[in-house]
């Protein structure tokens, strides 16, 4: 994963999950693997967002874009 100082890590993971879900609709041969990868990105993003919120730093990530 590339560090991008202008975006939060959960936002980056949400974006990657969304990309996987979109590509799974376009590529029937890799659908199951892309959906599983998208789900894994989403789980990690939510886990990280919860941990950051528990730290009490006033952190709020934006919601993932829905297609």
One Martini backbone bead per residue (centre of mass of N, CA, C, O) as a GRO file, in nm:
protein
   67
    1UNK     BB    1   0.097   0.036   0.022
    2UNK     BB    2   0.047   0.368  -0.034
    3UNK     BB    3   0.136   0.664   0.089
    4UNK     BB    4  -0.126   0.919   0.164
    5UNK     BB    5  -0.149   1.222   0.322
    6UNK     BB    6  -0.452   1.318   0.199
    7UNK     BB    7  -0.542   1.029   0.310
    8UNK     BB    8  -0.702   0.792   0.458
    9UNK     BB    9  -0.691   0.462   0.511
   10UNK     BB   10  -0.994   0.393   0.511
   11UNK     BB   11  -1.055   0.540   0.247
   12UNK     BB   12  -0.869   0.368   0.074
   13UNK     BB   13  -1.012   0.096   0.136
   14UNK     BB   14  -1.290   0.176   0.032
   15UNK     BB   15  -1.196   0.229  -0.258
   16UNK     BB   16  -1.089  -0.058  -0.316
   17UNK     BB   17  -1.354  -0.202  -0.270
   18UNK     BB   18  -1.512  -0.058  -0.492
   19UNK     BB   19  -1.332  -0.152  -0.724
   20UNK     BB   20  -1.386  -0.453  -0.689
   21UNK     BB   21  -1.694  -0.445  -0.727
   22UNK     BB   22  -1.691  -0.324  -1.011
   23UNK     BB   23  -1.511  -0.545  -1.146
   24UNK     BB   24  -1.697  -0.790  -1.081
   25UNK     BB   25  -1.918  -0.696  -1.293
   26UNK     BB   26  -1.712  -0.709  -1.552
   27UNK     BB   27  -1.571  -0.993  -1.436
   28UNK     BB   28  -1.674  -1.317  -1.435
   29UNK     BB   29  -1.405  -1.481  -1.379
   30UNK     BB   30  -1.339  -1.285  -1.099
   31UNK     BB   31  -1.578  -1.234  -0.907
   32UNK     BB   32  -1.526  -1.386  -0.638
   33UNK     BB   33  -1.244  -1.267  -0.577
   34UNK     BB   34  -1.325  -0.964  -0.585
   35UNK     BB   35  -1.541  -0.976  -0.364
   36UNK     BB   36  -1.354  -1.083  -0.142
   37UNK     BB   37  -1.155  -0.847  -0.151
   38UNK     BB   38  -1.361  -0.625  -0.093
   39UNK     BB   39  -1.445  -0.736   0.183
   40UNK     BB   40  -1.165  -0.718   0.314
   41UNK     BB   41  -1.131  -0.414   0.286
   42UNK     BB   42  -1.385  -0.335   0.446
   43UNK     BB   43  -1.311  -0.465   0.714
   44UNK     BB   44  -1.047  -0.308   0.761
   45UNK     BB   45  -1.170  -0.025   0.752
   46UNK     BB   46  -1.363  -0.059   0.992
   47UNK     BB   47  -1.160  -0.143   1.206
   48UNK     BB   48  -0.986   0.113   1.185
   49UNK     BB   49  -1.205   0.322   1.241
   50UNK     BB   50  -1.276   0.221   1.524
   51UNK     BB   51  -0.997   0.257   1.651
   52UNK     BB   52  -0.979   0.563   1.598
   53UNK     BB   53  -1.233   0.640   1.761
   54UNK     BB   54  -1.130   0.521   2.036
   55UNK     BB   55  -0.894   0.732   2.062
   56UNK     BB   56  -1.028   1.027   2.044
   57UNK     BB   57  -0.945   1.221   1.769
   58UNK     BB   58  -1.191   1.305   1.585
   59UNK     BB   59  -1.235   1.085   1.382
   60UNK     BB   60  -1.355   1.094   1.028
   61UNK     BB   61  -1.483   0.909   0.783
   62UNK     BB   62  -1.585   0.863   0.486
   63UNK     BB   63  -1.806   0.741   0.288
   64UNK     BB   64  -1.864   0.518   0.069
   65UNK     BB   65  -1.916   0.473  -0.247
   66UNK     BB   66  -2.202   0.426  -0.442
   67UNK     BB   67  -2.329   0.256  -0.737
   0.00000   0.00000   0.00000
